Amino acid sequence: MAYPPDDESLFWPLQFLASTEFEQRNISRAAQVLRKMKRLRLLHADERAALHVMAGIVLQTQRRNDEAEHEYVMALRSWTNAGRGDTPDAGAVLTSAP
């Protein structure tokens, strides 16, 4: 089945791909997948939170700490908006910030 390039249903597969690329230390490929993720129409706060977390991780790896910190703050806000501000997902963001 073909999806438009901004279809929200592509988010979680792309997030998995970006995470896998990052874990394999292929940071440039993870950043490329992240750019695709940013073009999606995200309607849910948990998706926006996961996007901000991945952006923060990539930026932190690139030693762009100020930008990474901003992404982590946005992730915490999104987790809170999703009603998950007191979950391990949100807690993991606190331990990731530069």
Phi and psi in radians as a Rosetta constraint file:
Dihedral C 1 N 2 CA 2 C 2 CIRCULARHARMONIC -1.698 0.35
Dihedral N 2 CA 2 C 2 N 3 CIRCULARHARMONIC 2.419 0.35
Dihedral C 2 N 3 CA 3 C 3 CIRCULARHARMONIC -2.077 0.35
Dihedral N 3 CA 3 C 3 N 4 CIRCULARHARMONIC 2.595 0.35
Dihedral C 3 N 4 CA 4 C 4 CIRCULARHARMONIC -1.088 0.35
Dihedral N 4 CA 4 C 4 N 5 CIRCULARHARMONIC 2.651 0.35
Dihedral C 4 N 5 CA 5 C 5 CIRCULARHARMONIC -1.112 0.35
Dihedral N 5 CA 5 C 5 N 6 CIRCULARHARMONIC -0.258 0.35
Dihedral C 5 N 6 CA 6 C 6 CIRCULARHARMONIC -1.881 0.35
Dihedral N 6 CA 6 C 6 N 7 CIRCULARHARMONIC 0.261 0.35
Dihedral C 6 N 7 CA 7 C 7 CIRCULARHARMONIC -1.223 0.35
Dihedral N 7 CA 7 C 7 N 8 CIRCULARHARMONIC 2.252 0.35
Dihedral C 7 N 8 CA 8 C 8 CIRCULARHARMONIC -1.031 0.35
Dihedral N 8 CA 8 C 8 N 9 CIRCULARHARMONIC -0.509 0.35
Dihedral C 8 N 9 CA 9 C 9 CIRCULARHARMONIC -1.148 0.35
Dihedral N 9 CA 9 C 9 N 10 CIRCULARHARMONIC -0.226 0.35
Dihedral C 9 N 10 CA 10 C 10 CIRCULARHARMONIC -1.442 0.35
Dihedral N 10 CA 10 C 10 N 11 CIRCULARHARMONIC -0.176 0.35
Dihedral C 10 N 11 CA 11 C 11 CIRCULARHARMONIC -1.046 0.35
Dihedral N 11 CA 11 C 11 N 12 CIRCULARHARMONIC -0.982 0.35
Dihedral C 11 N 12 CA 12 C 12 CIRCULARHARMONIC -1.140 0.35
Dihedral N 12 CA 12 C 12 N 13 CIRCULARHARMONIC -0.685 0.35
Dihedral C 12 N 13 CA 13 C 13 CIRCULARHARMONIC -1.086 0.35
Dihedral N 13 CA 13 C 13 N 14 CIRCULARHARMONIC -0.697 0.35
Dihedral C 13 N 14 CA 14 C 14 CIRCULARHARMONIC -1.178 0.35
Dihedral N 14 CA 14 C 14 N 15 CIRCULARHARMONIC -0.648 0.35
Dihedral C 14 N 15 CA 15 C 15 CIRCULARHARMONIC -1.106 0.35
Dihedral N 15 CA 15 C 15 N 16 CIRCULARHARMONIC -0.724 0.35
Dihedral C 15 N 16 CA 16 C 16 CIRCULARHARMONIC -1.105 0.35
Dihedral N 16 CA 16 C 16 N 17 CIRCULARHARMONIC -0.750 0.35
Dihedral C 16 N 17 CA 17 C 17 CIRCULARHARMONIC -1.102 0.35
Dihedral N 17 CA 17 C 17 N 18 CIRCULARHARMONIC -0.790 0.35
Dihedral C 17 N 18 CA 18 C 18 CIRCULARHARMONIC -1.074 0.35
Dihedral N 18 CA 18 C 18 N 19 CIRCULARHARMONIC -0.752 0.35
Dihedral C 18 N 19 CA 19 C 19 CIRCULARHARMONIC -1.099 0.35
Dihedral N 19 CA 19 C 19 N 20 CIRCULARHARMONIC -0.741 0.35
Dihedral C 19 N 20 CA 20 C 20 CIRCULARHARMONIC -1.116 0.35
Dihedral N 20 CA 20 C 20 N 21 CIRCULARHARMONIC -0.784 0.35
Dihedral C 20 N 21 CA 21 C 21 CIRCULARHARMONIC -1.060 0.35
Dihedral N 21 CA 21 C 21 N 22 CIRCULARHARMONIC -0.725 0.35
Dihedral C 21 N 22 CA 22 C 22 CIRCULARHARMONIC -1.109 0.35
Dihedral N 22 CA 22 C 22 N 23 CIRCULARHARMONIC -0.800 0.35
Dihedral C 22 N 23 CA 23 C 23 CIRCULARHARMONIC -1.105 0.35
Dihedral N 23 CA 23 C 23 N 24 CIRCULARHARMONIC -0.464 0.35
Dihedral C 23 N 24 CA 24 C 24 CIRCULARHARMONIC -1.526 0.35
Dihedral N 24 CA 24 C 24 N 25 CIRCULARHARMONIC 0.145 0.35
Dihedral C 24 N 25 CA 25 C 25 CIRCULARHARMONIC 1.125 0.35
Dihedral N 25 CA 25 C 25 N 26 CIRCULARHARMONIC 0.451 0.35
Dihedral C 25 N 26 CA 26 C 26 CIRCULARHARMONIC -1.704 0.35
Dihedral N 26 CA 26 C 26 N 27 CIRCULARHARMONIC 1.311 0.35
Dihedral C 26 N 27 CA 27 C 27 CIRCULARHARMONIC -1.135 0.35
Dihedral N 27 CA 27 C 27 N 28 CIRCULARHARMONIC -0.687 0.35
Dihedral C 27 N 28 CA 28 C 28 CIRCULARHARMONIC -1.133 0.35
Dihedral N 28 CA 28 C 28 N 29 CIRCULARHARMONIC -0.668 0.35
Dihedral C 28 N 29 CA 29 C 29 CIRCULARHARMONIC -1.207 0.35
Dihedral N 29 CA 29 C 29 N 30 CIRCULARHARMONIC -0.690 0.35
Dihedral C 29 N 30 CA 30 C 30 CIRCULARHARMONIC -1.075 0.35
Dihedral N 30 CA 30 C 30 N 31 CIRCULARHARMONIC -0.708 0.35
Dihedral C 30 N 31 CA 31 C 31 CIRCULARHARMONIC -1.147 0.35
Dihedral N 31 CA 31 C 31 N 32 CIRCULARHARMONIC -0.641 0.35
Dihedral C 31 N 32 CA 32 C 32 CIRCULARHARMONIC -1.129 0.35
Dihedral N 32 CA 32 C 32 N 33 CIRCULARHARMONIC -0.767 0.35
Dihedral C 32 N 33 CA 33 C 33 CIRCULARHARMONIC -1.150 0.35
Dihedral N 33 CA 33 C 33 N 34 CIRCULARHARMONIC -0.668 0.35
Dihedral C 33 N 34 CA 34 C 34 CIRCULARHARMONIC -1.035 0.35
Dihedral N 34 CA 34 C 34 N 35 CIRCULARHARMONIC -0.704 0.35
Dihedral C 34 N 35 CA 35 C 35 CIRCULARHARMONIC -1.067 0.35
Dihedral N 35 CA 35 C 35 N 36 CIRCULARHARMONIC -0.681 0.35
Dihedral C 35 N 36 CA 36 C 36 CIRCULARHARMONIC -1.126 0.35
Dihedral N 36 CA 36 C 36 N 37 CIRCULARHARMONIC -0.711 0.35
Dihedral C 36 N 37 CA 37 C 37 CIRCULARHARMONIC -1.071 0.35
Dihedral N 37 CA 37 C 37 N 38 CIRCULARHARMONIC -0.667 0.35
Dihedral C 37 N 38 CA 38 C 38 CIRCULARHARMONIC -1.192 0.35
Dihedral N 38 CA 38 C 38 N 39 CIRCULARHARMONIC -0.328 0.35
Dihedral C 38 N 39 CA 39 C 39 CIRCULARHARMONIC -1.490 0.35
Dihedral N 39 CA 39 C 39 N 40 CIRCULARHARMONIC -0.107 0.35
Dihedral C 39 N 40 CA 40 C 40 CIRCULARHARMONIC -1.363 0.35
Dihedral N 40 CA 40 C 40 N 41 CIRCULARHARMONIC 2.651 0.35
Dihedral C 40 N 41 CA 41 C 41 CIRCULARHARMONIC -1.486 0.35
Dihedral N 41 CA 41 C 41 N 42 CIRCULARHARMONIC 1.784 0.35
Dihedral C 41 N 42 CA 42 C 42 CIRCULARHARMONIC -1.715 0.35
Dihedral N 42 CA 42 C 42 N 43 CIRCULARHARMONIC 2.117 0.35
Dihedral C 42 N 43 CA 43 C 43 CIRCULARHARMONIC -1.745 0.35
Dihedral N 43 CA 43 C 43 N 44 CIRCULARHARMONIC -0.331 0.35
Dihedral C 43 N 44 CA 44 C 44 CIRCULARHARMONIC -1.889 0.35
Dihedral N 44 CA 44 C 44 N 45 CIRCULARHARMONIC 2.440 0.35
Dihedral C 44 N 45 CA 45 C 45 CIRCULARHARMONIC -1.101 0.35
Dihedral N 45 CA 45 C 45 N 46 CIRCULARHARMONIC -0.588 0.35
Dihedral C 45 N 46 CA 46 C 46 CIRCULARHARMONIC -1.183 0.35
Dihedral N 46 CA 46 C 46 N 47 CIRCULARHARMONIC -0.568 0.35
Dihedral C 46 N 47 CA 47 C 47 CIRCULARHARMONIC -1.197 0.35
Dihedral N 47 CA 47 C 47 N 48 CIRCULARHARMONIC -0.750 0.35
Dihedral C 47 N 48 CA 48 C 48 CIRCULARHARMONIC -1.089 0.35
Dihedral N 48 CA 48 C 48 N 49 CIRCULARHARMONIC -0.679 0.35
Dihedral C 48 N 49 CA 49 C 49 CIRCULARHARMONIC -1.096 0.35
Dihedral N 49 CA 49 C 49 N 50 CIRCULARHARMONIC -0.818 0.35
Dihedral C 49 N 50 CA 50 C 50 CIRCULARHARMONIC -1.095 0.35
Dihedral N 50 CA 50 C 50 N 51 CIRCULARHARMONIC -0.641 0.35
Dihedral C 50 N 51 CA 51 C 51 CIRCULARHARMONIC -1.107 0.35
Dihedral N 51 CA 51 C 51 N 52 CIRCULARHARMONIC -0.796 0.35
Dihedral C 51 N 52 CA 52 C 52 CIRCULARHARMONIC -1.136 0.35
Dihedral N 52 CA 52 C 52 N 53 CIRCULARHARMONIC -0.657 0.35
Dihedral C 52 N 53 CA 53 C 53 CIRCULARHARMONIC -1.086 0.35
Dihedral N 53 CA 53 C 53 N 54 CIRCULARHARMONIC -0.852 0.35
Dihedral C 53 N 54 CA 54 C 54 CIRCULARHARMONIC -1.091 0.35
Dihedral N 54 CA 54 C 54 N 55 CIRCULARHARMONIC -0.709 0.35
Dihedral C 54 N 55 CA 55 C 55 CIRCULARHARMONIC -1.079 0.35
Dihedral N 55 CA 55 C 55 N 56 CIRCULARHARMONIC -0.746 0.35
Dihedral C 55 N 56 CA 56 C 56 CIRCULARHARMONIC -1.086 0.35
Dihedral N 56 CA 56 C 56 N 57 CIRCULARHARMONIC -0.725 0.35
Dihedral C 56 N 57 CA 57 C 57 CIRCULARHARMONIC -1.103 0.35
Dihedral N 57 CA 57 C 57 N 58 CIRCULARHARMONIC -0.818 0.35
Dihedral C 57 N 58 CA 58 C 58 CIRCULARHARMONIC -1.114 0.35
Dihedral N 58 CA 58 C 58 N 59 CIRCULARHARMONIC -0.808 0.35
Dihedral C 58 N 59 CA 59 C 59 CIRCULARHARMONIC -1.100 0.35
Dihedral N 59 CA 59 C 59 N 60 CIRCULARHARMONIC -0.702 0.35
Dihedral C 59 N 60 CA 60 C 60 CIRCULARHARMONIC -1.116 0.35
Dihedral N 60 CA 60 C 60 N 61 CIRCULARHARMONIC -0.694 0.35
Dihedral C 60 N 61 CA 61 C 61 CIRCULARHARMONIC -1.118 0.35
Dihedral N 61 CA 61 C 61 N 62 CIRCULARHARMONIC -0.576 0.35
Dihedral C 61 N 62 CA 62 C 62 CIRCULARHARMONIC -1.446 0.35
Dihedral N 62 CA 62 C 62 N 63 CIRCULARHARMONIC 0.117 0.35
Dihedral C 62 N 63 CA 63 C 63 CIRCULARHARMONIC 1.067 0.35
Dihedral N 63 CA 63 C 63 N 64 CIRCULARHARMONIC 0.567 0.35
Dihedral C 63 N 64 CA 64 C 64 CIRCULARHARMONIC -1.811 0.35
Dihedral N 64 CA 64 C 64 N 65 CIRCULARHARMONIC 1.149 0.35
Dihedral C 64 N 65 CA 65 C 65 CIRCULARHARMONIC -1.116 0.35
Dihedral N 65 CA 65 C 65 N 66 CIRCULARHARMONIC -0.632 0.35
Dihedral C 65 N 66 CA 66 C 66 CIRCULARHARMONIC -1.121 0.35
Dihedral N 66 CA 66 C 66 N 67 CIRCULARHARMONIC -0.739 0.35
Dihedral C 66 N 67 CA 67 C 67 CIRCULARHARMONIC -1.198 0.35
Dihedral N 67 CA 67 C 67 N 68 CIRCULARHARMONIC -0.667 0.35
Dihedral C 67 N 68 CA 68 C 68 CIRCULARHARMONIC -1.096 0.35
Dihedral N 68 CA 68 C 68 N 69 CIRCULARHARMONIC -0.756 0.35
Dihedral C 68 N 69 CA 69 C 69 CIRCULARHARMONIC -1.037 0.35
Dihedral N 69 CA 69 C 69 N 70 CIRCULARHARMONIC -0.743 0.35
Dihedral C 69 N 70 CA 70 C 70 CIRCULARHARMONIC -1.048 0.35
Dihedral N 70 CA 70 C 70 N 71 CIRCULARHARMONIC -0.753 0.35
Dihedral C 70 N 71 CA 71 C 71 CIRCULARHARMONIC -1.112 0.35
Dihedral N 71 CA 71 C 71 N 72 CIRCULARHARMONIC -0.691 0.35
Dihedral C 71 N 72 CA 72 C 72 CIRCULARHARMONIC -1.141 0.35
Dihedral N 72 CA 72 C 72 N 73 CIRCULARHARMONIC -0.687 0.35
Dihedral C 72 N 73 CA 73 C 73 CIRCULARHARMONIC -1.090 0.35
Dihedral N 73 CA 73 C 73 N 74 CIRCULARHARMONIC -0.770 0.35
Dihedral C 73 N 74 CA 74 C 74 CIRCULARHARMONIC -1.097 0.35
Dihedral N 74 CA 74 C 74 N 75 CIRCULARHARMONIC -0.646 0.35
Dihedral C 74 N 75 CA 75 C 75 CIRCULARHARMONIC -1.102 0.35
Dihedral N 75 CA 75 C 75 N 76 CIRCULARHARMONIC -0.777 0.35
Dihedral C 75 N 76 CA 76 C 76 CIRCULARHARMONIC -1.072 0.35
Dihedral N 76 CA 76 C 76 N 77 CIRCULARHARMONIC -0.717 0.35
Dihedral C 76 N 77 CA 77 C 77 CIRCULARHARMONIC -1.099 0.35
Dihedral N 77 CA 77 C 77 N 78 CIRCULARHARMONIC -0.739 0.35
Dihedral C 77 N 78 CA 78 C 78 CIRCULARHARMONIC -1.168 0.35
Dihedral N 78 CA 78 C 78 N 79 CIRCULARHARMONIC -0.716 0.35
Dihedral C 78 N 79 CA 79 C 79 CIRCULARHARMONIC -1.066 0.35
Dihedral N 79 CA 79 C 79 N 80 CIRCULARHARMONIC -0.709 0.35
Dihedral C 79 N 80 CA 80 C 80 CIRCULARHARMONIC -1.112 0.35
Dihedral N 80 CA 80 C 80 N 81 CIRCULARHARMONIC -0.773 0.35
Dihedral C 80 N 81 CA 81 C 81 CIRCULARHARMONIC -1.103 0.35
Dihedral N 81 CA 81 C 81 N 82 CIRCULARHARMONIC -0.493 0.35
Dihedral C 81 N 82 CA 82 C 82 CIRCULARHARMONIC -1.437 0.35
Dihedral N 82 CA 82 C 82 N 83 CIRCULARHARMONIC -0.022 0.35
Dihedral C 82 N 83 CA 83 C 83 CIRCULARHARMONIC 1.376 0.35
Dihedral N 83 CA 83 C 83 N 84 CIRCULARHARMONIC 0.332 0.35
Dihedral C 83 N 84 CA 84 C 84 CIRCULARHARMONIC -2.164 0.35
Dihedral N 84 CA 84 C 84 N 85 CIRCULARHARMONIC 0.506 0.35
Dihedral C 84 N 85 CA 85 C 85 CIRCULARHARMONIC -1.208 0.35
Dihedral N 85 CA 85 C 85 N 86 CIRCULARHARMONIC -0.263 0.35
Dihedral C 85 N 86 CA 86 C 86 CIRCULARHARMONIC -1.988 0.35
Dihedral N 86 CA 86 C 86 N 87 CIRCULARHARMONIC 0.510 0.35
Dihedral C 86 N 87 CA 87 C 87 CIRCULARHARMONIC -1.849 0.35
Dihedral N 87 CA 87 C 87 N 88 CIRCULARHARMONIC 2.924 0.35
Dihedral C 87 N 88 CA 88 C 88 CIRCULARHARMONIC -1.028 0.35
Dihedral N 88 CA 88 C 88 N 89 CIRCULARHARMONIC -0.511 0.35
Dihedral C 88 N 89 CA 89 C 89 CIRCULARHARMONIC -1.043 0.35
Dihedral N 89 CA 89 C 89 N 90 CIRCULARHARMONIC -0.835 0.35
Dihedral C 89 N 90 CA 90 C 90 CIRCULARHARMONIC -1.197 0.35
Dihedral N 90 CA 90 C 90 N 91 CIRCULARHARMONIC -0.672 0.35
Dihedral C 90 N 91 CA 91 C 91 CIRCULARHARMONIC -1.086 0.35
Dihedral N 91 CA 91 C 91 N 92 CIRCULARHARMONIC -0.635 0.35
Dihedral C 91 N 92 CA 92 C 92 CIRCULARHARMONIC -1.107 0.35
Dihedral N 92 CA 92 C 92 N 93 CIRCULARHARMONIC -0.557 0.35
Dihedral C 92 N 93 CA 93 C 93 CIRCULARHARMONIC -1.121 0.35
Dihedral N 93 CA 93 C 93 N 94 CIRCULARHARMONIC -0.688 0.35
Dihedral C 93 N 94 CA 94 C 94 CIRCULARHARMONIC -1.112 0.35
Dihedral N 94 CA 94 C 94 N 95 CIRCULARHARMONIC -0.533 0.35
Dihedral C 94 N 95 CA 95 C 95 CIRCULARHARMONIC -1.518 0.35
Dihedral N 95 CA 95 C 95 N 96 CIRCULARHARMONIC -0.132 0.35
Dihedral C 95 N 96 CA 96 C 96 CIRCULARHARMONIC -1.628 0.35
Dihedral N 96 CA 96 C 96 N 97 CIRCULARHARMONIC -0.455 0.35
Dihedral C 96 N 97 CA 97 C 97 CIRCULARHARMONIC -1.036 0.35
Dihedral N 97 CA 97 C 97 N 98 CIRCULARHARMONIC 2.460 0.35
